[in-house]
Amino acid sequence: MRRTDLVSKSMTIDRPFPSDPDSDVPRVGPADRESMSEATRELLGVTTRPDGTVPATVAVLTHRPALLGPFLAWAAAPALGGALSPRDHELLALRTVARCESSFEWDEHVVFARRAGISDTEIAAVASPDAPGPWSPTDAALIRAADELTEDRTIAQSTWAEPADAYGDAELAEIPFVVGQCTMLSMVANALHL
């Protein structure tokens, strides 16, 4: 039961990594709607897209209803009410999901990045291993921070210095949370073949 990915079909930006041909069929899909509680169905309604689909990383949580509500609250906090600007959030997210090679998360975040004002040229550049781009010093530091967090699980002091000059503590604290959340969702999507 592979979800039709309307996003990837309309994208003009190639994924920065090959799709795994062995992952065409999800390992876990959503629970059967009839077996879901009313509360679970209501929570799914919050995430339903205009085309009637629900993000697959959310839909699989219907098997664990106790996790669905807390996860949605957690996921919404940095995405919808975060201290970082939507642009900065999406630069971190795109770089992270590209490094995690998550097709599902890449397709999702390309849409969010465009809404945040990131150009297709920037989206393609952020996915490149050396991230050549029209980056400001702060943008470049965010990209390096995502690289370091995904590779070393920390941010070097030399990388930290640039955003520390541009942001307050709230934004700085959010950087590893955004990268961590995108890493986790990429793992879920990759492992479950979403």
N, C-alpha and C positions, 0 to 999 in steps of 0.2 A: 504494500500500500504506500507507494512513493507519492509524496505531496507534489503537485505541479508547482514548479517554482517560477511564478510569473516575473519575479524580480530578475532572475538571471537571464531569462529570455529577452528582456527589454534592455539589458545593460549593454553599453557600448564599450565597457572596460572589461578586458579579459581578467580572469582570476589570475593572481600572481603565482599560482602553483597548479599542478595537474590535479584533476579530480581522480579519485580512486575508483576504478571501474568495478571493484568488488563491493562497493558501498552503495549500490543503486537501490537496494531494498533495506529499509530501516530494520534494525534489530528489535526495536521496541517502538510501538506506535501508541497513540492515545488509548485510554480505556474506552470501553464501549459507553456511549452517552447514557444509555438506559441504566447502566450500573452505577453511574455517578450520582452523588448526592445533589440536591438542589443547590447547596452552598458551592459545591465544586463547579457546577454549570454556571452559576452566577459569576464566579471568579474568572472562568474562561471567557465569559462575555466581555469582561473588561479588556481582554487582549485580542479580541476578534477583530480582524482587519476588515476593511470595506468589502473585500471579495469573499468574506465569510470564513476565511481560514484563520487558524491560530498558529503562532510560531511553534514549530515542532519541539523546541527545547522547553517550552511551557507545557505543551500538550502531553508530553511524557510524564509530567508531574501529576497528571490525573490518577496515576497508579499510587501516588503517595499524597493524598489530599491534605494531610497535616503539614506538608512542606509547601504546598502551592501558595497559600495566602502569605506566609512569611517571605517566600522567595519573591513574589510579585512586589511586595512592599520594599524589600531590599533592592531589587532591580530598578524600581522606579525612582528611588531616592537620588542616586547620582545621575541617572539619565534625564529625569524631568525636573529635579530641583537641586541639582548639584551646584557646587561652588565654582567649578570650572565652566567656562563658556561652552555652548554646544560644539563649537568648532574645535576647541582644545580637547574636549571629551572624545570627539570622533576621530581626531588625529591619533590619539592614544589607542582607541579601539581598533581602527583600521590597521595600524602597525602591528598591534598584538595579534589580531586574528590572521593577518598575513603570515606572521612568524609561526603561528600555530597551525597553519595550513587548513583552516576550517572553511570549506566552501559555503556551508550554510551561514555561518556568522559573517563571512565576507559579503555575501549577497545582501544580508540584512543591513549591515553597516554602510554599504555603498549608498543605499537609499537614505539612511539617517545623515550621512556625511553631506550629501547633496542638499538636504533640507537645512543643514547647518552652514551652507554657503561655501563648501569646499568644492573646488572645480574638478572636472574630470581629469585634467592634467595633474593636479595635486594628488587626486586619489590614485592614479596610476603610479606617480612618483613615490608615494609613501609605501607602496607595496614592493618597490624595487629593493634588492638587498642593500645597495648603498644609498638609497633614498635621495637621489639627486632631485633637487626641487627648488622652487622659489621660496625657501623657508626663511622666516625671520630667525634671529638667534634663539628666541623662545620656542618657536615651532621645532627647530632642529634639536633643542634640548629635550623636548617632549618625546620626539622620535627616539633619541638616544636612551631616554629613560625607559621607554617601552622595550627597547632592545636589551638593555641591561637587566631589567626585571624578568623578562622571559628567559634570559640566558643565565644570569647569575643570582637571581632572586633578591637583588638589592640595586641601589642606585649609587654610582660612584660620586664622591664629593665634587669632582670637577664637573660632572653633569648636573648635579644638584644646584650648583652655584647660580646657573642662569635662571631657572625658574624661581629660585629663592629670591632673586632680585626683582622679579616681575609679579610675584604672587604673595598673598598672605598665607597664614598657616592653614586655613580651611582648604584652599586650592591645593597646597602642597600635600596635605594629608590625603586628599582625594586621588592623587595621581596613582599610587600603588593599588588603591581599591578599584579603580577603573580597569587597570591592566589585569589585576587578579580576577575580577569578575569576567572579563572577556576571555581570559585563559581558561577559567572553569567552564564557561559555556562552550568554548571551542572543544574542550575535552569531552563534554557531554555529546555535542553534535558529532564529533569524530568517532567516539567509541560506539555510539548508538546508530551510526550511519544515517544521520538525519540530513 
